[in-house]
Amino acid sequence: TQSDCARWFTALGQKGPERQHPDRTTLTQVEITRTYPAKQPDELSLQVADVVLLYQSIEDGWYEGERLRDAEIGWFPMECAKVITCQATISKNMQRMGRLLGVETNV
């Protein structure tokens, strides 16, 4: 499937800080609406209300992203998430991420 191919490319590609998107403020944010327990090592376990920055989406129903609260990167099903469109919420999430991770963000 497309998601299998994308996940293999990701697994064989860069890891760690180099893998992270250089400008997080430009990434789409989603809020998790349904708990998802990871089933594979490259998947994210998610709780309701988690916020995730999206790195990529695959047509067969998967997102790859970075969980805001701890910067963990992994795959999860699109059906568990809703895109955040409110600019004020997006800005607050970026400020919160900066405080949690001790990273300066330009919002």
Contacts in CASP RR format, 6 or more apart in sequence:
PFRMAT RR
TARGET T0000
AUTHOR 0000-0000-0000
METHOD contacts of the structure
MODEL  1
TQSDCARWFTALGQKGPERQHPDRTTLTQVEITRTYPAKQPDELSLQVAD
VVLLYQSIEDGWYEGERLRDAEIGWFPMECAKVITCQATISKNMQRMGRL
LGVETNV
1 60 0 8 1.000
2 58 0 8 1.000
2 59 0 8 1.000
2 60 0 8 1.000
3 58 0 8 1.000
3 60 0 8 1.000
3 61 0 8 1.000
3 62 0 8 1.000
3 75 0 8 1.000
6 56 0 8 1.000
6 58 0 8 1.000
6 62 0 8 1.000
6 64 0 8 1.000
7 42 0 8 1.000
7 62 0 8 1.000
7 64 0 8 1.000
7 75 0 8 1.000
10 42 0 8 1.000
10 64 0 8 1.000
10 75 0 8 1.000
11 42 0 8 1.000
13 19 0 8 1.000
19 73 0 8 1.000
20 66 0 8 1.000
20 71 0 8 1.000
20 73 0 8 1.000
21 27 0 8 1.000
21 53 0 8 1.000
21 55 0 8 1.000
21 66 0 8 1.000
24 53 0 8 1.000
24 66 0 8 1.000
24 94 0 8 1.000
24 97 0 8 1.000
24 105 0 8 1.000
25 94 0 8 1.000
25 105 0 8 1.000
25 106 0 8 1.000
25 107 0 8 1.000
27 53 0 8 1.000
27 54 0 8 1.000
27 55 0 8 1.000
28 53 0 8 1.000
28 54 0 8 1.000
28 83 0 8 1.000
28 84 0 8 1.000
29 51 0 8 1.000
29 52 0 8 1.000
29 53 0 8 1.000
29 54 0 8 1.000
29 68 0 8 1.000
29 83 0 8 1.000
29 84 0 8 1.000
29 89 0 8 1.000
29 90 0 8 1.000
29 93 0 8 1.000
30 51 0 8 1.000
30 52 0 8 1.000
30 54 0 8 1.000
30 63 0 8 1.000
30 81 0 8 1.000
30 82 0 8 1.000
30 83 0 8 1.000
30 84 0 8 1.000
31 49 0 8 1.000
31 50 0 8 1.000
31 51 0 8 1.000
31 81 0 8 1.000
31 82 0 8 1.000
31 84 0 8 1.000
32 46 0 8 1.000
32 47 0 8 1.000
32 48 0 8 1.000
32 49 0 8 1.000
32 50 0 8 1.000
32 51 0 8 1.000
32 52 0 8 1.000
32 76 0 8 1.000
32 80 0 8 1.000
32 81 0 8 1.000
33 48 0 8 1.000
33 80 0 8 1.000
33 81 0 8 1.000
33 82 0 8 1.000
34 48 0 8 1.000
34 79 0 8 1.000
34 80 0 8 1.000
35 46 0 8 1.000
35 47 0 8 1.000
35 48 0 8 1.000
35 80 0 8 1.000
36 43 0 8 1.000
36 44 0 8 1.000
36 45 0 8 1.000
36 46 0 8 1.000
36 76 0 8 1.000
36 77 0 8 1.000
36 80 0 8 1.000
37 45 0 8 1.000
38 44 0 8 1.000
38 45 0 8 1.000
38 76 0 8 1.000
40 75 0 8 1.000
42 74 0 8 1.000
42 75 0 8 1.000
43 74 0 8 1.000
43 75 0 8 1.000
43 76 0 8 1.000
44 52 0 8 1.000
44 65 0 8 1.000
44 67 0 8 1.000
44 72 0 8 1.000
44 73 0 8 1.000
44 74 0 8 1.000
44 75 0 8 1.000
44 76 0 8 1.000
46 52 0 8 1.000
46 67 0 8 1.000
46 76 0 8 1.000
46 80 0 8 1.000
50 67 0 8 1.000
50 68 0 8 1.000
50 69 0 8 1.000
51 67 0 8 1.000
51 68 0 8 1.000
51 69 0 8 1.000
51 84 0 8 1.000
51 93 0 8 1.000
52 63 0 8 1.000
52 65 0 8 1.000
52 66 0 8 1.000
52 67 0 8 1.000
52 68 0 8 1.000
52 76 0 8 1.000
52 81 0 8 1.000
53 65 0 8 1.000
53 66 0 8 1.000
53 68 0 8 1.000
54 63 0 8 1.000
54 64 0 8 1.000
54 65 0 8 1.000
55 64 0 8 1.000
55 65 0 8 1.000
55 66 0 8 1.000
55 73 0 8 1.000
56 63 0 8 1.000
56 64 0 8 1.000
56 65 0 8 1.000
57 63 0 8 1.000
57 64 0 8 1.000
57 78 0 8 1.000
58 64 0 8 1.000
61 77 0 8 1.000
61 78 0 8 1.000
61 79 0 8 1.000
62 75 0 8 1.000
62 76 0 8 1.000
62 77 0 8 1.000
62 78 0 8 1.000
63 75 0 8 1.000
63 76 0 8 1.000
63 77 0 8 1.000
63 78 0 8 1.000
63 81 0 8 1.000
64 73 0 8 1.000
64 74 0 8 1.000
64 75 0 8 1.000
65 73 0 8 1.000
65 74 0 8 1.000
65 75 0 8 1.000
65 76 0 8 1.000
66 72 0 8 1.000
66 73 0 8 1.000
66 74 0 8 1.000
67 73 0 8 1.000
68 93 0 8 1.000
68 96 0 8 1.000
68 97 0 8 1.000
68 100 0 8 1.000
69 97 0 8 1.000
69 100 0 8 1.000
70 100 0 8 1.000
70 101 0 8 1.000
71 101 0 8 1.000
84 90 0 8 1.000
84 93 0 8 1.000
91 107 0 8 1.000
94 105 0 8 1.000
94 107 0 8 1.000
95 105 0 8 1.000
95 107 0 8 1.000
97 103 0 8 1.000
97 105 0 8 1.000
98 104 0 8 1.000
98 105 0 8 1.000
END
